[in-house]
């Protein structure tokens, strides 16, 4: 089965291929043209070292003022 290119030379990846690659909308994919004319498509996996804070994103408690957290972790005289 073939797939037609849009006027912008784009093609939609079929659901089975997206599932096989483990990609979702908005995620980057890359491709490599092989010498025999075939093309390999693969998901772009960023190394965890690119941004060491990504695993921590969204886990902070925003309901407490910073001063309160600093006193709790460093003691009453944290700001002297």
Secondary structure, DSSP 8 states (H G I E B T S, - for coil): ------TTS-----HHHHHHHT--TT--EEEEE-TTS-EEEEE----TTS-TTGGGTT-S--SS-HHHHHHHHH-TTTT-
